[in-house]
Amino acid sequence: MHCPKVFRTHRPDVRPLGFSLPEILVLIALLGASVAVFGVAAGAVRLRNSSWHTTQAVALAEGATVAAQFLPTAALTNRTNAPAIGFVEHRGQWAVQTNNSAPSLSRVFTVTSSSPALLGTTAAARFPSSPFSNGTTSISLLTPTIFPSGWKAGILFRARDLGNGYRLRVDATTLVFERLQDGVATTLYSLSRIHNPNTWVQIAVTGSGSSLSIIENSSTLTTVTDSTWSSGESALVLLGNGTVSFDTASVSGDATGAWNFDTDTVGETPAVWRSLGGDSLPNGSISVTVDRPTTGGTLARIATTVQWTESRGVRSVSTTDYQ
């Protein structure tokens, strides 16, 4: 059974780049208090879970719609039930784990389980920093003991969303820097490179205008020129099968921050790294439709739908707005 669709207009206090879990927990706490008056334990639990899911879904739908509104009109090409645009969607499950080989001390940030691939990405975690234009994004990653089929891992740089931006990734035998446009990857630089199993590799991208330098283990490999993406977010990403651990994440330049996870709680996701995505909900997904309701008009209608499954069946919420 589908719940009624929720329609929202643009609210300035809704950030277009995702919602943190602490913000949602405040709303959920209020819902939990109201649920308690029902008195029937099993029913209260079901209602509380439903309230939790609905709160997350509304926040995600609103955030995705507002993020799309912040895009230039040229980016709002017509699409139907397409991936979310304008923000880096969280994918997979992440937790701090202990690893005594870590470059910092003994804790790392690990993909504990991946999600079905979305634009090739099976796990993604947005850096807890502002989008920026010029500067460096750096990370150390631990290659798996045995390379699963299709395993690739790395970082997004100047990313608008999972399908638009730059991506630096490594696998067992190569290092690749590529441009993403509407989910299509174009290789800007590729290097045959043996990455041994269970080995830490440090990779980084430095951007200054259209000049983009690729760095591995503190050595600059090349500098390429590309002006497609001038600013955006950074994110950790996994593609394909398997898991990956990250350490010593940092950004510098227009935005600054560093995270080594050594003071974070093992088994949990650090609060600053928590954000929403379609798979934050059970069997959840998010889709965006952009069209022009007036023939020949330039006004874009942006409709976002978040869908998930509960014991009562498939649920959904939707937001619609214009740009």
C-alpha positions, 0 to 999 in steps of 0.5 A: 500500500502506498502512503499519500504523496508528500509535496514540499516547496523550497525551504531555505533551511534545507541544505541541498547536500544531504542531511546528517543523522543527528538532525533527523534524530531530533525529529525522530525523538519527537515522533517516538514520544508521540508513539509511546501513548499508544500503549500496545508494544508491538503496534508502537514498535511498528509505528515508530519504525514507520515514523522513522522511515517516513522522516528519513524519506521526507528529508531525503526527498526534500534534500534531493529536490532542493539540491536539483534546484541549485543546479544550473538550468542547463543541467536540468535536462529531461529525465524519467525516474533517474538517479538523484542529481545535485548531491552525493548519495550515501551508499553501503554500510560503513563503520570504524574498525581496528587495524594495526597496520593503519597509517595513522594509529589503529583505526580505519573507516571500512565499508562493512557491506555494499549496496547494489551498484548505482552508476557503478558505485556500490559504496560512497561516503561524502567527506564532511567538508564544504564543496570547494574549487581549488585544493587537494583531496587525499586518502589512504586505502587498504587493498583487499587480501584477495582482489574480488572480481570488479573491485575498484576503490578511490575518491570523487573530486569536485563531484556534483553527485555520483554520476558527475565529477572527477574520480580517481580509482585504483584496482589490482593493476591500474590507476585511473583518473576519469571524468564522470558526466551523467554516469558516463566515465571518460578516462583522462589518465591511466597508468599500469600499476601493480597494487599488491594485496593487503597494502596501503596506497595513498592517492590524491587529486590537486585542482587549481582551475582546469589543472588537475594533478594526480598523486600516488604515495606522495609522488605526482604522476601527471597533471591533466587539463580539464575544465568540465567541473570547477567545484564540488564535493569529495567522497570515498567510493567503492565500485564492484565486489568486496570491501575497502578500508580508508584512513587519513582522509583530508581536504585542503585549500578552499576547504580544510579538514582531516580525519584519521578515525583514531578517536572514533568508536569502533563498530560505529559510523562517526557522526560527521560522516553520516548522511542519507541515501536511498539505501538508508531505508529498507529496500529503499531507492530514490528517483528524480524526474525532470520535465517541462510542463509547458510545451517549449517552456524553460521552467523545469518541474522536479519530482523526487520519489523515495520508495521503501518497503515495510511490513505493510508493503511498499511505501513512498513519499514524493516532493515536487518543485520548480526551477 
